[in-house]
């Protein structure tokens, strides 16, 4: 019995020692190759050499013998070692992406593969430089589709209109160093890193599952895989929570543009949900729910940010008015932000549907709407709420003008800007789904402000249009003599002096 137990312990130690030899992170270039794959196959996953084939056969033989003789401790050891290796692989990918980002930003045209990691990950050094650069760039392009122009949208206005700086309550003026997400708020490079982590974990976990199926008895594979995934999934959730918290801090300081980064994360994570569901099919609910928790957390952050934006539109109208009655900053910023939400209509739909006040705006629409059209209608209902609050803020704030004429000019300029922006984008189409009279409503308001403005000229026009000096028929025909033109100019100059 003693000899048998000693032999069993020796085999267990051999199993553990052999695993430790290959507890190395997967080279980032290999992980990026997996990220690039649109469909994973067993051949693709087998090409990821977590453990060499020969060693794999020895480990399987030892595992089979130990399992046959009732020794299951090695499964816990196996799960812990492979979980650590998985975490190291994700960290290596994170370091690679950070270094690549710094090199691209600091030295244009620099190679994507980071130099400092080569001593720690020899295989990365063995990969041809051009191949490494090509793989990394293609993987970056694939994941940047999830961002869908979000980076540029945070720095420019809607197409076809003059750019307006996003500052004040909607976007505070601050500069964050590239790649640093400190107290200043959410940084775009960290969002991109997280997108890689989400996809990278799925790809590497798929390879780990295949290895477990080769080394672990069939009835123990699921439990072992759950132990392997526990810490990496917890880390993914924690990183998502940190980014969401940074976004909330940015929003609390008035930078509502930060919600666009959260929406980019949400779109990518939602797109990966089906793949994660398939990977975790046999796992316990506690593991499967972790990925769903990321989605719920991001959705909750977006909901609060969108509600906060509507409130900010109300309060932002209290800021200083332009002295000449031109377009208020809150107007331009509000329309820029809402236009940037257009590409996220599908992702916003589940969240907006939970808001009863927004859903109530769809009562006039026919039943059984196409899901895409329903998503656009829900977003249109939210934009309508923004426009209503914006209109109330403009009317309320314009009362601060002591001059009724300047008040009319201010409202006229803002209403005209809103209507033109709606026409030059998809915003009008969305709002019209829930408010068909939107265009007419703004045109009526514009005509009313024009009427009020024109009244300020009544004294001047009454003085100028003196039919004794110039017959009305001559004025209406537009064919004035030089003497008539000079007479009107002189009268106009005198009237301005009397008025002002």
Secondary structure, 3 states (H helix, E strand, C coil): CHHHHHHHHHHHHHHHHHHHHCCCCCCHHHHHHHHHCCCCCHHHHHCCCCCCHHHHHHHHHHHHHHHHCCCCHHHHHHHHHHHHHHHHHHHHHHHHHHHHHHHHHHCCCCCCCCCHHHHCCHHHHHCCHHHHHHHHHHHHHHHHHHHCCHHHHCCCCCCCCCCCCCCCCCCCCCCCCCCCCCCCCCCHHHHHHHHHHHHHHHHHHHHHHHHHHHHCCHHHHHHHHHHHHHHHHHHHHHHHHHHHHHHHHHHHCCCCCHHHHHHHHHHHHHHHHHHHHHHCCCCCHHHHHHHHHHHHHHHHHHHHHHHHHHHHHHHHCCCCCCCCCCCCHHHHHHHHHHHHCHHHHHHHHHHHHCCHHHHHHHCCCCCCCCHHHHHHHHHHHHHHHHHHHHHHHHHHHHCCCCCHHHHHHHHHHHHHHHHHHHHCCCHHHHHHHHCCCHHHHHHHHHHHHHHHHHHCCHHHHHHHCCCCCCCHHHHHHCCCCHHHHHHHHHHHHHHHHHHC
